[in-house]
Amino acid sequence: MNRSGREMVIVVDDDFQVREALGSLLQSAAFDVVMYSSADDALKSPFLPEASCLITDIRMPGMLGLELQRWIKHRHPELPAIIITGHGDEHTRQNALAGGAAAVLYKPIDSDELFRALHYATTRSMKDN
C-alpha cells in the first residue's frame, strides 16, 4: 500500500489502448495506477518499492515481459507479477509461472479474472513476507 492508503499497480504494455484500458479499469476499482510503455521505463520507476503488483505484457520491444519479471523478482522479490499476453501458449505460460508469476492472463482481459488474479497475487505476497 502506498502513501494514499490505496494499493498501487504498475502496468507495463507497449500497446497504448491496452495500457489505458487496464489503467482505467484499475482506477475505477480504487487502485492507484502507474503506467509504462516499456520494461526499460518501468525499471526506472521510483514507485517499484510502493507497488502492490506488477502487470506486464510478455511481448514488447526491447526487454520482454518475462525478462522484466525475472529482474523484478531478483530486485523486489515481494512484488508479485501478473503476466498478460495476446500470443499465449502453454510453454510460455509454464515459464511465467515457474518464474514466479502469480497468474498469466490472455488478452482480451476479463475484468473478473483480472481482479481475482490481483487478489491472489497481493494476498500471496503478504503471506510470503
C-alpha positions as CSV (number, residue, x, y, z in Angstrom):
1,M,0.0,0.0,0.0
2,N,1.3,3.5,-0.8
3,R,1.0,6.8,1.0
4,S,-2.5,7.4,-0.3
5,G,-3.7,4.2,1.5
6,R,-4.6,2.6,-1.8
7,E,-2.9,-0.3,-3.4
8,M,-0.7,0.7,-6.3
9,V,-0.4,-1.4,-9.5
10,I,2.3,-0.8,-12.1
11,V,1.1,-1.6,-15.7
12,V,3.6,-2.2,-18.4
13,D,2.4,-2.7,-22.0
14,D,3.6,-1.2,-25.3
15,D,0.0,-1.1,-26.6
16,F,-1.4,2.3,-25.7
17,Q,-5.0,1.1,-25.9
18,V,-4.4,-1.9,-23.6
19,R,-2.4,0.1,-21.2
20,E,-5.1,2.8,-20.9
21,A,-7.9,0.4,-20.7
22,L,-6.2,-1.5,-17.8
23,G,-5.3,1.7,-16.1
24,S,-8.9,3.0,-16.3
25,L,-10.3,-0.3,-15.1
26,L,-7.9,-0.5,-12.1
27,Q,-8.5,3.2,-11.2
28,S,-12.3,2.6,-11.2
29,A,-11.7,-0.2,-8.7
30,A,-9.8,2.3,-6.4
31,F,-6.2,1.3,-7.3
32,D,-3.5,3.8,-7.8
33,V,-2.0,3.0,-11.2
34,V,1.3,3.9,-12.8
35,M,1.7,3.0,-16.4
36,Y,4.7,2.5,-18.6
37,S,5.1,1.7,-22.3
38,S,8.3,-0.3,-21.9
39,A,10.1,-2.6,-19.4
40,D,13.1,-0.2,-19.5
41,D,10.9,2.7,-18.3
42,A,9.3,0.5,-15.6
43,L,12.7,-0.5,-14.3
44,K,13.5,3.2,-13.7
45,S,10.3,3.7,-11.8
46,P,10.6,5.3,-8.3
47,F,7.3,3.5,-7.5
48,L,8.5,-0.1,-7.5
49,P,9.0,-0.2,-3.7
50,E,5.5,1.1,-3.1
51,A,3.7,-1.1,-5.7
52,S,1.4,-4.0,-4.7
53,C,1.6,-5.7,-8.0
54,L,3.2,-5.5,-11.5
55,I,1.1,-6.3,-14.6
56,T,3.2,-6.7,-17.7
57,D,2.7,-7.8,-21.3
58,I,5.0,-10.6,-22.5
59,R,5.9,-9.2,-25.9
60,M,7.2,-5.7,-26.0
61,P,10.1,-4.0,-27.9
62,G,13.3,-4.1,-26.0
63,M,13.1,-6.1,-22.8
64,L,10.4,-8.8,-22.9
65,G,7.9,-9.2,-20.1
66,L,9.4,-12.4,-18.8
67,E,12.8,-10.7,-18.5
68,L,11.2,-7.9,-16.6
69,Q,9.5,-10.4,-14.3
70,R,12.9,-12.0,-13.6
71,W,14.5,-8.7,-12.9
72,I,11.7,-7.6,-10.6
73,K,11.8,-11.0,-8.8
74,H,15.6,-10.5,-8.2
75,R,15.4,-6.8,-7.0
76,H,11.9,-6.7,-5.5
77,P,11.0,-10.2,-4.5
78,E,8.0,-9.0,-2.5
79,L,6.4,-7.5,-5.7
80,P,4.1,-10.1,-7.4
81,A,3.7,-10.1,-11.1
82,I,0.8,-10.9,-13.4
83,I,1.7,-11.6,-17.0
84,I,-0.7,-10.7,-19.8
85,T,-0.4,-11.8,-23.4
86,G,-2.2,-11.9,-26.7
87,H,0.0,-14.6,-28.0
88,G,0.0,-17.1,-25.2
89,D,0.9,-20.7,-25.5
90,E,1.3,-23.4,-22.8
91,H,5.1,-23.3,-22.8
92,T,5.2,-19.5,-22.2
93,R,2.6,-19.8,-19.5
94,Q,4.5,-22.5,-17.7
95,N,7.7,-20.4,-18.0
96,A,6.0,-17.4,-16.5
97,L,4.5,-19.4,-13.6
98,A,7.8,-21.2,-13.0
99,G,9.5,-17.8,-12.8
100,G,7.1,-16.8,-10.0
101,A,4.3,-15.1,-11.8
102,A,1.1,-15.1,-9.8
103,A,-1.0,-15.5,-12.9
104,V,-1.0,-15.5,-16.7
105,L,-4.0,-13.8,-18.4
106,Y,-4.8,-13.8,-22.0
107,K,-6.0,-10.7,-24.0
108,P,-8.6,-9.6,-24.1
109,I,-8.5,-9.4,-20.4
110,D,-11.6,-10.4,-18.5
111,S,-12.1,-7.9,-15.6
112,D,-13.3,-10.5,-13.1
113,E,-10.3,-12.7,-13.9
114,L,-8.0,-9.8,-13.5
115,F,-9.4,-8.9,-10.1
116,R,-9.2,-12.5,-9.0
117,A,-5.6,-12.6,-10.1
118,L,-4.8,-9.3,-8.3
119,H,-6.4,-10.5,-5.1
120,Y,-4.4,-13.8,-5.3
121,A,-1.2,-12.0,-6.1
122,T,-1.4,-9.5,-3.4
123,T,-2.6,-11.9,-0.7
124,R,0.0,-14.5,-1.7
125,S,2.7,-11.7,-1.5
126,M,1.5,-10.7,2.0
127,K,1.8,-14.4,3.2
128,D,5.3,-14.7,1.8
129,N,6.6,-11.7,3.7
